[in-house]
Amino acid sequence: MPSPFDALFERSAPLAQAGDHRRDVVPEENGRWPISLVVDQPPELTCALRPLTDAARTLVGPGHFVTGHPEAAHITLRALEPRRAATRKEDAFVRRCAAALERAVSRTPPPTFTLTGVTLTAISVMAQLEAVDGWPLMEAVEDELGDDASYERDLGLTRDIFYTNVIHLADDIADPAGLVSWVRANRRIEPVTFTARSASLVTFDHAVVDGEQMIRMDRWYTFPFAG
């Protein structure tokens, strides 16, 4: 049976080939990149993603966001509100969400995932993660947030996959055919299984690090998993 990652590739490969993919933009008011709850990537996943990020970056060319960079890479659990420049760490809403994440982390085991390959979306090159036991954490986060989980609910967004992106497309793709061929060849790779160590409430901002564009994270609150 085709997976959601297979469906993403089948829908998105023609868009990339035709240059009709979406183009990401720097964070702007009421737009993408709001404060979010994320699973922090452990070093073993960051290491496994490095060759995938490098290969994808070569094929897409300049002008894109290198999301696989250690300062940008993350596994999203929940976006919390529309992008707002005025949001501050001390805001009551932010503190409530951080406390909800802390409670969720305290009552769930460290989640384990397996990196199994890459796929395409309309706006990114995505690394697919199979959740060995990650869903209890996702459910605990929604439960602990309560009414503060309303942003994604109001958007009609249902999270049915875990993933981490290595590139967000922000410009034309230098080698569309090459990118699609490379993704197709790496839909399945030698699996890498890892266990997360912490989860964070983060903000995002555009940055240039070592000459590379990215949407860099700032961790406002971080909570380690027990054990």
C-alpha positions in Angstrom: 0.0 0.0 0.0 1.4 3.4 -0.9 2.5 5.5 2.0 1.7 9.3 2.5 5.4 9.9 1.5 4.7 8.0 -1.8 1.7 10.2 -2.4 3.7 13.4 -1.7 6.3 12.3 -4.2 3.8 11.5 -6.9 2.0 14.8 -6.5 5.1 17.0 -6.2 7.6 15.5 -8.7 5.7 16.9 -11.7 5.5 20.4 -10.0 9.3 20.4 -9.5 9.9 19.2 -13.1 7.7 22.0 -14.5 9.0 24.7 -12.1 5.5 25.0 -10.6 6.7 24.2 -7.0 5.9 26.6 -4.2 8.6 29.1 -3.2 9.1 29.7 0.5 9.6 33.2 1.8 11.3 34.8 4.8 9.1 34.8 7.9 6.4 37.6 7.7 3.5 38.7 9.8 0.6 36.2 9.8 2.6 33.9 7.6 4.6 30.7 7.9 7.2 29.9 10.5 5.2 30.6 13.7 6.3 29.6 17.2 6.2 25.8 17.3 6.7 22.7 19.4 9.4 20.4 18.0 11.4 17.3 18.7 15.1 18.2 18.8 17.2 16.2 16.3 19.9 14.1 18.0 23.4 14.2 16.6 23.0 10.7 14.9 20.1 12.0 12.8 21.9 15.2 11.9 24.9 13.2 10.8 22.8 10.9 8.7 21.1 13.8 7.1 24.3 15.6 6.1 25.0 13.7 2.8 21.3 14.0 1.9 21.3 17.7 2.5 24.5 18.2 0.6 23.3 16.2 -2.4 19.9 18.0 -2.5 21.6 21.4 -2.1 23.8 20.7 -5.2 20.8 19.8 -7.3 18.5 22.7 -6.3 21.2 25.3 -6.6 21.5 28.6 -4.8 18.6 30.7 -3.4 17.0 28.0 -1.2 16.8 27.5 2.5 19.1 24.8 3.8 16.8 23.4 6.5 19.0 20.4 7.1 21.6 22.6 8.7 22.0 21.8 12.5 20.8 25.3 13.4 17.6 24.8 11.4 16.8 21.1 11.5 13.8 20.0 13.5 10.8 17.6 13.7 7.6 19.5 14.1 5.0 18.4 16.7 2.7 21.5 16.5 2.6 25.0 15.1 0.9 27.2 17.8 -0.2 30.4 16.2 0.1 32.6 13.1 3.5 34.2 12.7 3.7 37.3 15.0 6.8 39.5 15.3 5.4 40.8 18.7 5.4 37.3 20.3 7.7 37.2 23.3 9.1 34.4 25.5 7.3 35.8 28.5 3.9 36.0 27.0 1.2 34.1 28.9 0.2 32.0 25.8 3.9 31.0 25.2 4.4 30.1 28.8 1.2 28.0 28.8 2.4 26.1 25.7 5.8 25.5 27.1 4.3 24.1 30.3 2.0 21.9 28.2 5.1 20.6 26.3 6.9 20.0 29.6 4.0 17.9 30.9 3.7 15.9 27.7 7.4 15.1 27.7 7.3 14.1 31.4 4.6 11.5 30.8 5.8 9.9 27.6 8.9 7.8 26.8 11.6 9.3 24.6 10.2 8.8 21.0 12.1 6.6 18.6 12.0 7.1 14.8 13.6 5.5 11.7 14.9 7.6 8.8 14.0 5.6 5.7 14.5 7.9 2.7 13.6 11.2 1.1 10.6 12.5 -0.8 9.4 15.7 -2.4 6.7 18.1 -1.3 5.4 21.1 -3.2 7.8 23.3 -1.2 10.6 21.1 0.1 12.9 18.1 -0.1 11.8 16.0 2.9 13.4 13.2 4.9 10.8 10.7 5.8 10.7 9.3 9.4 8.8 6.2 10.4 7.6 6.6 14.0 8.6 3.5 16.0 6.7 4.9 19.0 6.4 8.7 18.4 2.6 8.9 18.3 2.0 8.9 22.1 4.0 12.1 22.3 2.0 13.7 19.5 -1.2 12.8 21.3 0.1 13.9 24.7 1.0 17.3 23.2 -2.4 17.9 21.8 -4.0 16.7 25.0 -1.9 18.9 27.3 -2.3 22.0 25.0 -6.1 21.8 25.2 -7.6 25.0 23.8 -4.1 26.3 22.9 -4.0 23.6 20.2 -6.7 25.4 18.2 -4.5 26.9 15.5 -3.8 23.7 13.6 -7.3 22.5 14.3 -8.8 25.6 12.8 -6.7 25.2 9.7 -8.0 21.6 9.4 -4.5 20.3 9.7 -4.1 16.7 10.7 -0.5 15.4 11.3 -0.3 11.8 10.0 3.5 11.7 9.4 6.7 12.5 11.1 9.4 14.2 9.0 12.3 16.6 8.8 13.0 18.8 5.8 16.5 19.2 4.4 15.7 21.9 1.8 12.9 24.4 1.6 12.5 25.6 -2.0 12.6 29.4 -2.2 13.7 29.9 -5.9 13.9 28.1 -9.2 15.4 24.6 -9.1 18.8 24.5 -10.9 18.4 20.8 -12.1 14.7 19.8 -11.8 15.1 16.5 -13.6 18.2 15.7 -11.7 16.5 16.4 -8.4 13.5 14.3 -9.2 15.8 11.4 -10.3 17.9 11.7 -7.2 14.8 11.7 -4.9 13.4 8.7 -6.7 16.6 6.8 -6.3 16.7 7.6 -2.6 13.1 7.0 -1.7 14.4 4.1 0.3 17.9 4.2 2.0 19.7 2.2 4.6 17.5 2.9 7.6 18.8 4.8 10.6 17.0 4.4 13.9 17.4 7.0 16.6 15.8 8.1 19.9 15.1 11.7 20.7 16.6 13.3 23.8 14.6 16.5 24.1 11.7 18.6 22.8 11.5 22.4 22.5 9.3 25.4 22.0 11.0 27.4 19.3 10.8 30.5 17.2 12.2 30.9 13.6 13.9 33.7 11.8 15.7 34.1 8.5 19.5 33.9 8.8 22.6 33.4 6.7 25.1 31.0 8.3 28.4 30.2 6.6 27.0 31.7 3.4 23.9 29.6 3.4 20.3 30.8 3.8 18.1 29.1 6.3 15.2 29.6 8.7 17.2 29.3 11.9 15.6 28.2 15.2 15.8 29.9 18.5 14.9 27.5 21.4 13.0 29.4 24.0 12.2 26.4 26.2 13.7 22.9 26.1 12.7 19.8 28.1 14.7 16.5 28.2 12.9 13.2 28.0 13.2 11.1 31.2 15.5 8.1 30.8 
